[in-house]
């Protein structure tokens, strides 16, 4: 069996997809684009390792994305990318060489923003590289293609039967593509748009195998919208869960609410950090999939959770939803207290909850109020929180 390495290139900034997070770290139907991309390579016995090339500023984003993966045994330490895609690929190839990749091994080089690679496409990439040493997936063009001049006038009509749109994973003998990248760098060529072009520049014959029209690269905001619709089409089992938590005040100087440390004249009493907001949201998410409650997953009798940060609890619940193939459509917390004031901290709580749960900011709601000086909260004896979660799951097979 051929030994196969995978190099996922995810060091770009994705500016054409709009402002904000680089596109590979944005949520797509409840999971990051990069997590969906990497998952395609984890179910094959012939893949020795998976290396991701990332931007030096993105390590925390990368760690959050791979935390979504249910199993990642073949995933190794990421490599820091360079100024261009060619630089990033070359850095990844050198890292694979340092890990023991040999010239006769195969390597699949894949875009981090292509989350729809199928097992069949990966199998074709491996088989084609074993045959020819340098090969790329390509799809036929069905539209008429015109060649234009600098003034926008038609200069000719291309033969579409002889043309293909090219995708990734592009696959090669490891020694061939490593040497080709080294030669391009030595000759100061940084304008080659894909790895096939690098191989061609070095004088190699590159073949084309059957691609997959569904294996799109997410580039623009419209690509995100289309991909989201595609992924949620089968998530028709829509469920809502509710959670509740309450903690009393004791002597202290701060409270944890929604993953945010808020200065206060007292603190909340609890086995963990007593974050009523994250506890309520954790129970709400677990309720959507009938998976017990926070106490059954993190029992207070277990001393390992003594003083634990509650972000671990919410992250665990979100991962349980994703393990069922689901996505979190919305989570909302309602907080009741006289003090501290929630308004000044609402945005920070919303951002932190979105980060912990791995969802977009606009899928998180925070509402708050007082109990008009009535009851437990009105006497400022503690804080109450309710959590509400809506998730989408695949329909169960008949």
FENWO-V284155 format. One record per residue. RES is the residue in three letters. SS is DSSP state (~ for helix, > for strand, _ for the rest). OMEGA is omega in degrees with one decimal (* if undefined). Layout:
RES_SS_OMEGA + RES_SS_OMEGA
This chain:
UNK___178.2 + UNK___174.9 + UNK___-172.0 + UNK_>_173.0 + UNK_>_178.0 + UNK_>_177.9 + UNK_>_179.9 + UNK_>_-175.3 + UNK_>_-175.1 + UNK_>_-176.9 + UNK___-176.5 + UNK___-178.9 + UNK___173.3 + UNK___-173.6 + UNK_~_-179.1 + UNK_~_177.2 + UNK_~_178.6 + UNK___-178.5 + UNK___176.3 + UNK___-177.7 + UNK___168.9 + UNK___-168.7 + UNK_~_-177.0 + UNK_~_-179.5 + UNK_~_178.5 + UNK___-179.4 + UNK_>_177.4 + UNK_>_-177.3 + UNK___171.8 + UNK___176.2 + UNK_>_179.3 + UNK_>_176.9 + UNK_~_-176.7 + UNK_~_178.1 + UNK_~_178.4 + UNK_~_179.5 + UNK_~_-177.4 + UNK_~_-175.4 + UNK_~_-177.0 + UNK___-173.0 + UNK___-173.4 + UNK___-174.6 + UNK___-177.7 + UNK___-179.1 + UNK___-174.8 + UNK___-179.9 + UNK_>_-176.3 + UNK_>_-178.4 + UNK_>_178.7 + UNK_>_179.6 + UNK_>_176.7 + UNK_>_176.1 + UNK_>_-174.7 + UNK_>_174.8 + UNK___-178.7 + UNK_~_-179.1 + UNK_~_-167.4 + UNK_~_-174.5 + UNK_~_-179.0 + UNK_~_177.1 + UNK_~_177.8 + UNK_~_-179.3 + UNK_~_177.5 + UNK_~_-179.6 + UNK_~_-176.9 + UNK_~_175.9 + UNK___178.9 + UNK___-174.0 + UNK___-178.7 + UNK___178.4 + UNK___-175.8 + UNK___-175.7 + UNK___-178.8 + UNK___-178.3 + UNK_>_-177.9 + UNK___-176.2 + UNK___-178.6 + UNK___-179.8 + UNK_>_178.3 + UNK_>_-176.8 + UNK___-177.6 + UNK___-175.0 + UNK___-179.6 + UNK___177.3 + UNK_~_177.8 + UNK_~_178.2 + UNK_~_-178.5 + UNK_~_179.3 + UNK_~_-179.8 + UNK_~_177.4 + UNK_~_178.1 + UNK_~_178.3 + UNK_~_178.3 + UNK_~_177.0 + UNK_~_176.9 + UNK_~_177.5 + UNK_~_179.2 + UNK_~_178.5 + UNK___175.3 + UNK___176.3 + UNK___-179.2 + UNK___-177.0 + UNK___-176.3 + UNK___176.5 + UNK___174.8 + UNK_>_175.0 + UNK_>_175.5 + UNK_>_-179.1 + UNK_>_-168.9 + UNK_>_177.5 + UNK_>_178.0 + UNK___-178.7 + UNK___172.7 + UNK___-173.9 + UNK___-174.0 + UNK___177.1 + UNK___-177.0 + UNK___174.8 + UNK_~_179.8 + UNK_~_179.1 + UNK_~_178.4 + UNK_~_178.6 + UNK_~_178.8 + UNK_~_179.2 + UNK_~_179.9 + UNK_~_-177.7 + UNK_~_-178.0 + UNK_~_178.7 + UNK_~_178.1 + UNK_~_-179.3 + UNK_~_-167.2 + UNK_~_179.0 + UNK___178.7 + UNK_>_-172.2 + UNK_>_-177.8 + UNK_>_173.7 + UNK_>_179.7 + UNK_>_179.8 + UNK_>_178.6 + UNK_>_175.0 + UNK___-177.4 + UNK___174.9 + UNK___172.9 + UNK___-176.8 + UNK___179.3 + UNK_>_172.0 + UNK_>_-177.6 + UNK_>_176.7 + UNK___-174.5 + UNK___179.8 + UNK___177.3 + UNK___178.8 + UNK___179.4 + UNK_>_179.9 + UNK_>_179.9 + UNK_>_178.0 + UNK_>_-177.9 + UNK___175.6 + UNK___-175.5 + UNK_~_179.1 + UNK_~_-180.0 + UNK_~_-175.7 + UNK___176.6 + UNK_>_166.8 + UNK_>_-170.6 + UNK_>_-177.3 + UNK___165.7 + UNK___10.4 + UNK___170.6 + UNK_>_-168.7 + UNK_>_-171.1 + UNK_>_160.8 + UNK_>_-172.7 + UNK_~_-177.7 + UNK_~_-179.0 + UNK_~_-173.6 + UNK_~_176.8 + UNK_~_179.5 + UNK_~_179.6 + UNK_~_178.4 + UNK_~_178.7 + UNK_~_179.5 + UNK_~_179.1 + UNK_~_178.9 + UNK_~_-178.5 + UNK_~_-179.9 + UNK___173.7 + UNK___175.2 + UNK___-178.5 + UNK___-175.2 + UNK___-176.9 + UNK___-164.8 + UNK___174.9 + UNK___-175.4 + UNK_~_173.3 + UNK_~_178.7 + UNK_~_176.6 + UNK_~_178.7 + UNK_~_178.2 + UNK_~_178.6 + UNK_~_-179.0 + UNK___174.6 + UNK___-178.4 + UNK___174.9 + UNK___-178.4 + UNK___179.4 + UNK_>_179.6 + UNK_>_173.1 + UNK_>_-174.5 + UNK_>_176.9 + UNK___-177.5 + UNK___-179.1 + UNK___179.9 + UNK___-176.4 + UNK___-173.0 + UNK___171.3 + UNK___-179.8 + UNK___-174.7 + UNK___-174.4 + UNK___177.5 + UNK_~_178.0 + UNK_~_174.8 + UNK_~_177.7 + UNK_~_-177.9 + UNK_~_179.4 + UNK_~_179.5 + UNK_~_178.7 + UNK_~_177.9 + UNK_~_179.8 + UNK_~_-176.3 + UNK_~_-178.4 + UNK_~_-177.6 + UNK___-177.3 + UNK___179.6 + UNK___-171.0 + UNK___177.4 + UNK_>_-174.6 + UNK_>_-175.2 + UNK_>_177.3 + UNK_>_177.5 + UNK_>_-178.8 + UNK_>_176.5 + UNK_>_-178.2 + UNK_>_174.0 + UNK_>_179.1 + UNK_>_175.6 + UNK_>_-179.6 + UNK_>_178.8 + UNK_>_169.4 + UNK_>_179.9 + UNK_>_179.4 + UNK___-176.8 + UNK___178.2 + UNK_>_171.5 + UNK_>_170.7 + UNK_>_178.2 + UNK_>_179.2 + UNK___179.9 + UNK___-177.5 + UNK_>_176.6 + UNK_>_-175.4 + UNK_>_177.3 + UNK_>_179.7 + UNK___-178.3 + UNK___177.5 + UNK_>_175.4 + UNK_>_178.5 + UNK_>_-178.9 + UNK___177.8 + UNK___-179.4 + UNK___176.9 + UNK___177.1 + UNK___173.6 + UNK___178.1 + UNK___-174.6 + UNK_~_-177.6 + UNK_~_-179.6 + UNK_~_177.7 + UNK_~_-179.9 + UNK_~_179.0 + UNK_~_176.8 + UNK_~_179.1 + UNK_~_179.5 + UNK_~_179.1 + UNK_~_179.2 + UNK_~_179.8 + UNK_~_-177.8 + UNK_~_-178.9 + UNK___177.4 + UNK___-171.0 + UNK___176.6 + UNK___179.3 + UNK___-175.0 + UNK_~_-179.6 + UNK_~_179.3 + UNK_~_178.2 + UNK_~_-177.1 + UNK___-174.0 + UNK___179.4 + UNK___176.4 + UNK___180.0 + UNK___-172.9 + UNK_~_177.9 + UNK_~_-179.9 + UNK_~_178.0 + UNK___-179.7 + UNK___-175.7 + UNK___174.6 + UNK___-172.4 + UNK___175.1 + UNK_~_178.1 + UNK_~_-177.6 + UNK_~_-179.8 + UNK_~_179.0 + UNK_~_178.5 + UNK_~_-179.7 + UNK_~_178.2 + UNK_~_178.7 + UNK_~_177.6 + UNK_~_176.9 + UNK_~_-179.0 + UNK_~_178.2 + UNK_~_175.4 + UNK___-177.5 + UNK___-175.5 + UNK___175.0 + UNK_>_176.5 + UNK_>_-179.6 + UNK_>_-178.1 + UNK_>_167.1 + UNK_>_-176.9 + UNK_>_175.9 + UNK_>_172.5 + UNK_>_-174.9 + UNK_>_178.1 + UNK_>_176.8 + UNK___173.8 + UNK___-179.8 + UNK___4.3 + UNK___176.5 + UNK___-176.0 + UNK___-173.7 + UNK_~_-178.0 + UNK_~_-176.3 + UNK_~_-174.0 + UNK_~_-176.9 + UNK_~_179.8 + UNK_~_178.2 + UNK_~_-180.0 + UNK_~_179.6 + UNK_~_-177.4 + UNK_~_179.0 + UNK_~_177.4 + UNK_~_179.6 + UNK_~_-178.5 + UNK_~_-176.3 + UNK_~_179.7 + UNK___-178.9 + UNK___179.8 + UNK___-177.3 + UNK_~_-176.7 + UNK_~_173.6 + UNK_~_-179.8 + UNK_>_175.8 + UNK_>_175.2 + UNK_>_173.6 + UNK_>_-175.7 + UNK_>_176.9 + UNK_>_175.0 + UNK___174.6 + UNK___175.1 + UNK___176.3 + UNK___179.8 + UNK___170.5 + UNK_~_-176.0 + UNK_~_-179.3 + UNK_~_179.6 + UNK_~_176.7 + UNK___179.7 + UNK___177.5 + UNK___-179.7 + UNK_>_-177.5 + UNK_>_177.4 + UNK_>_174.7 + UNK_>_170.6 + UNK_>_174.9 + UNK_>_177.1 + UNK_>_-178.3 + UNK_>_171.8 + UNK_>_179.0 + UNK_>_175.0 + UNK_>_-178.8 + UNK_>_173.2 + UNK___175.0 + UNK___178.1 + UNK___178.0 + UNK___178.7 + UNK___*
